[in-house]
Amino acid sequence: MTDETREPGPTPFQRILRGRRSIRRFLPTPVEPEKLRACLEAARSAPSAHNVQPCRVLVVDQPALKERLAAAAFSGLFSGSKFAAQAPVILALLARPGRAVVRLGSLIQGVPYYLIDMGIAGEHIVLQAEELGLATCWMGWFNYRRARKALGIPPRLKLVALMPLGYAASRPKREPPRRPFEEVVGFNEAPRG
Ligand SMILES: Cc1cc2nc3c(=O)[nH]c(=O)nc-3n(C[C@H](O)[C@H](O)[C@H](O)COP(=O)(O)O)c2cc1C
């Protein structure tokens, strides 16, 4: 194979996308403040419907608060989520409901835009973290009511997800399966899947 016919390798961004995994084992190593800041700035720069920017982030990095959160949110039915407390930082992704015009738009269109906005902002954090050698895991399986209480989240903010952030102690050996391209993409017609 000559240089001209060789497939180009993945771009740096593609390497980040393909290399990212949800991490469930963390080292106690602290996250450098500048890296944490970069992840939070990545969320702040995310696009949002009508530029409402509903995403707020509560950074849990005090061990005592993290322990209180873990005891409240990761017990009983949710005890499988305890791994998150190994991470030196847990981010609580909070939504500040949008202006009336956006809420009305969501109602008319039947699409909860603020949740799209939250997903984008959260994934900005995930990808920025990955680029900096950090690891994350989106988390929706925890006791929302008790987590809100432990963190003292005021009623104006909706708790959407938790996200441990730190250095991976180990990464999953196998790549999680993905649906085939043909199942999820349709050119000029609805995808088959
Ligand atoms: C909204 C959302 C919620 C999730 N909640 C959890 C969770 O509570 N616990 C967990 O271990 N993983 C959780 N995950 C991670 C998924 O299980 C994971 O993304 C999926 O299995 C694919 O694996 P990968 O992220 O390594 O590619 C969640 C992911 C998303 C996007």
The ligand as an SDF file (V2000), in Angstrom:
LIG
                    3D

 31 33  0  0  0  0  0  0  0  0999 V2000
  -28.2700   10.1160   30.5470 C   0  0  0  0  0  0  0  0  0  0  0  0
  -27.3390    8.9890   30.9350 C   0  0  0  0  0  0  0  0  0  0  0  0
  -27.4910    8.3940   32.1760 C   0  0  0  0  0  0  0  0  0  0  0  0
  -26.6120    7.3690   32.5710 C   0  0  0  0  0  0  0  0  0  0  0  0
  -26.7160    6.8580   33.8380 N   0  0  0  0  0  0  0  0  0  0  0  0
  -25.8090    5.9510   34.2610 C   0  0  0  0  0  0  0  0  0  0  0  0
  -25.8330    5.5030   35.6170 C   0  0  0  0  0  0  0  0  0  0  0  0
  -26.6480    5.9090   36.4310 O   0  0  0  0  0  0  0  0  0  0  0  0
  -24.8840    4.5920   36.0010 N   0  0  0  0  0  0  0  0  0  0  0  0
  -23.9290    4.1300   35.1310 C   0  0  0  0  0  0  0  0  0  0  0  0
  -23.1040    3.3180   35.5440 O   0  0  0  0  0  0  0  0  0  0  0  0
  -23.8760    4.5390   33.8350 N   0  0  0  0  0  0  0  0  0  0  0  0
  -24.7880    5.4500   33.3820 C   0  0  0  0  0  0  0  0  0  0  0  0
  -24.7220    5.9250   32.0940 N   0  0  0  0  0  0  0  0  0  0  0  0
  -23.6460    5.4530   31.1920 C   0  0  0  0  0  0  0  0  0  0  0  0
  -24.1640    4.4970   30.1210 C   0  0  0  0  0  0  0  0  0  0  0  0
  -24.4330    3.2470   30.7160 O   0  0  0  0  0  0  0  0  0  0  0  0
  -23.0940    4.3840   29.0070 C   0  0  0  0  0  0  0  0  0  0  0  0
  -22.9720    5.6160   28.3700 O   0  0  0  0  0  0  0  0  0  0  0  0
  -23.4260    3.3250   27.9620 C   0  0  0  0  0  0  0  0  0  0  0  0
  -23.4770    2.0420   28.5430 O   0  0  0  0  0  0  0  0  0  0  0  0
  -22.3940    3.2930   26.8390 C   0  0  0  0  0  0  0  0  0  0  0  0
  -21.1000    3.0930   27.3400 O   0  0  0  0  0  0  0  0  0  0  0  0
  -19.9450    4.1750   27.0980 P   0  0  0  0  0  0  0  0  0  0  0  0
  -20.4070    5.4810   27.6900 O   0  0  0  0  0  0  0  0  0  0  0  0
  -18.7330    3.6400   27.7780 O   0  0  0  0  0  0  0  0  0  0  0  0
  -19.7540    4.3140   25.6210 O   0  0  0  0  0  0  0  0  0  0  0  0
  -25.6060    6.9160   31.6740 C   0  0  0  0  0  0  0  0  0  0  0  0
  -25.4680    7.5270   30.4350 C   0  0  0  0  0  0  0  0  0  0  0  0
  -26.3150    8.5430   30.0610 C   0  0  0  0  0  0  0  0  0  0  0  0
  -26.1010    9.2200   28.7300 C   0  0  0  0  0  0  0  0  0  0  0  0
  1  2  1  0
  2  3  1  0
  2 30  2  0
  3  4  2  0
  4  5  1  0
  4 28  1  0
  5  6  2  0
  6  7  1  0
  6 13  1  0
  7  8  2  0
  7  9  1  0
  9 10  1  0
 10 11  2  0
 10 12  1  0
 12 13  2  0
 13 14  1  0
 14 15  1  0
 14 28  1  0
 15 16  1  0
 16 17  1  0
 16 18  1  0
 18 19  1  0
 18 20  1  0
 20 21  1  0
 20 22  1  0
 22 23  1  0
 23 24  1  0
 24 25  2  0
 24 26  1  0
 24 27  1  0
 28 29  2  0
 29 30  1  0
 30 31  1  0
M  END
$$$$
